[in-house]
Amino acid sequence: MKLKMPEKHLYEYAVIRVVPRVEREEFINVGILLCAWKSNFLQCKIALNQEKLKALDQEADLELLEDHLNSFEKICTASPDGGPISKYDLASRFRWMTAVRSSIIQTSRPHTGLTDDLEGTLERLFRENVL
């Protein structure tokens, strides 16, 4: 009897960052974006630590930042209210969100890995990089 091994998923992930004062290049990690095309998986997990943010910029607009961070979730789920980007295919949505930009919300360069548990990997990366 041959045992079936769990399927490994090739994935890419990026750390979502808030850069409240772009000219200073200081940031806090606020989330993880994880994509596995062959598995049709694109999810993010976000938590904005307001205390850390205020340490970098006392005048940061929390409401505006949370609105922009919520757009990541809408784009991941291809939500109808996620704007034109949410209508792109999964790979294009991931590439758009991880494109290099000089703005208040940025991502790290994408990193790759293999896993047999995409959701567990998202949780682990979130704990290691954000919490």
C-alpha positions as CSV (number, residue, x, y, z in Angstrom):
1,M,0.0,0.0,0.0
2,K,1.5,3.3,-1.1
3,L,0.9,6.3,1.2
4,K,-0.1,9.5,-0.4
5,M,2.1,12.4,0.6
6,P,0.5,15.8,1.2
7,E,0.7,18.1,-1.8
8,K,3.3,20.9,-1.6
9,H,2.2,24.3,-2.7
10,L,4.6,26.7,-4.2
11,Y,3.8,30.2,-2.8
12,E,4.9,33.7,-2.8
13,Y,4.5,36.2,0.1
14,A,5.2,39.8,0.8
15,V,5.2,41.8,4.0
16,I,2.7,44.7,4.0
17,R,4.2,47.8,5.6
18,V,3.0,51.2,6.6
19,V,5.5,54.0,5.9
20,P,3.9,57.0,7.6
21,R,6.5,59.5,6.5
22,V,7.9,58.3,3.2
23,E,10.8,60.7,3.3
24,R,12.1,59.1,6.5
25,E,11.8,55.5,5.2
26,E,10.7,54.2,8.6
27,F,8.1,51.6,8.6
28,I,6.1,49.1,10.6
29,N,5.0,45.7,9.4
30,V,1.2,45.4,9.4
31,G,0.4,42.4,7.3
32,I,1.2,39.4,5.1
33,L,0.1,38.8,1.6
34,L,0.3,35.2,0.4
35,C,-0.3,33.9,-3.1
36,A,-0.3,30.3,-4.5
37,W,-1.4,30.5,-8.2
38,K,-1.8,26.8,-8.8
39,S,-4.0,26.5,-5.7
40,N,-6.0,29.6,-6.5
41,F,-5.1,31.0,-3.2
42,L,-4.6,34.8,-2.5
43,Q,-5.1,36.0,1.1
44,C,-3.8,38.6,3.4
45,K,-3.8,39.1,7.1
46,I,-3.5,42.6,8.5
47,A,-3.2,44.2,12.0
48,L,-2.3,47.8,12.4
49,N,-0.6,48.4,15.7
50,Q,-1.7,52.0,16.4
51,E,0.8,52.5,19.2
52,K,3.8,51.6,17.0
53,L,2.4,53.8,14.2
54,K,2.0,56.8,16.6
55,A,5.7,56.3,17.7
56,L,6.7,57.0,14.1
57,D,4.1,59.7,13.3
58,Q,1.9,61.3,15.9
59,E,-0.3,62.8,13.1
60,A,-0.9,59.7,11.1
61,D,-4.4,59.4,9.7
62,L,-5.6,56.1,11.1
63,E,-8.9,56.1,9.4
64,L,-7.3,56.7,6.0
65,L,-4.7,54.0,6.6
66,E,-7.3,51.4,7.7
67,D,-9.4,52.2,4.5
68,H,-6.3,51.6,2.3
69,L,-5.4,48.4,4.2
70,N,-9.0,47.2,3.8
71,S,-8.5,47.5,0.0
72,F,-5.9,44.8,0.2
73,E,-8.5,42.4,1.6
74,K,-11.0,43.4,-1.1
75,I,-8.5,42.9,-3.9
76,C,-7.5,39.5,-2.5
77,T,-11.1,38.3,-2.5
78,A,-11.9,39.9,-5.8
79,S,-14.7,41.8,-4.0
80,P,-17.0,43.8,-6.4
81,D,-16.3,46.9,-4.3
82,G,-12.6,46.4,-4.5
83,G,-12.2,48.7,-7.5
84,P,-10.9,47.8,-11.0
85,I,-7.8,45.9,-9.6
86,S,-10.1,43.3,-8.0
87,K,-11.3,42.3,-11.4
88,Y,-7.8,41.2,-12.5
89,D,-6.8,37.5,-12.4
90,L,-5.2,36.3,-9.2
91,A,-1.6,36.6,-10.4
92,S,-2.1,40.1,-11.7
93,R,-3.8,41.2,-8.4
94,F,-0.8,39.9,-6.5
95,R,1.7,41.6,-8.8
96,W,-0.2,44.9,-8.6
97,M,-0.2,44.8,-4.8
98,T,3.5,44.0,-4.6
99,A,4.7,46.5,-7.2
100,V,7.4,48.8,-5.9
101,R,5.9,52.2,-5.0
102,S,6.8,55.2,-2.9
103,S,3.6,55.6,-0.9
104,I,2.4,55.3,2.7
105,I,1.6,51.6,2.2
106,Q,4.3,49.4,0.6
107,T,5.2,45.8,0.5
108,S,8.5,43.9,0.7
109,R,9.9,42.2,-2.3
110,P,8.1,38.9,-2.8
111,H,9.7,35.8,-1.2
112,T,8.9,32.1,-2.2
113,G,8.4,28.9,-0.3
114,L,6.8,25.5,-0.3
115,T,4.1,24.3,2.1
116,D,1.4,21.7,2.5
117,D,-0.7,24.2,4.6
118,L,-1.3,27.6,3.0
119,E,-3.5,29.0,5.7
120,G,-1.1,27.7,8.4
121,T,1.8,29.3,6.6
122,L,0.0,32.6,6.4
123,E,-0.6,32.5,10.1
124,R,3.0,31.6,10.8
125,L,4.4,34.3,8.6
126,F,2.1,36.8,10.2
127,R,3.3,35.8,13.7
128,E,6.9,36.0,12.7
129,N,6.8,39.2,10.7
130,V,4.0,41.3,12.2
131,L,3.2,40.4,15.7
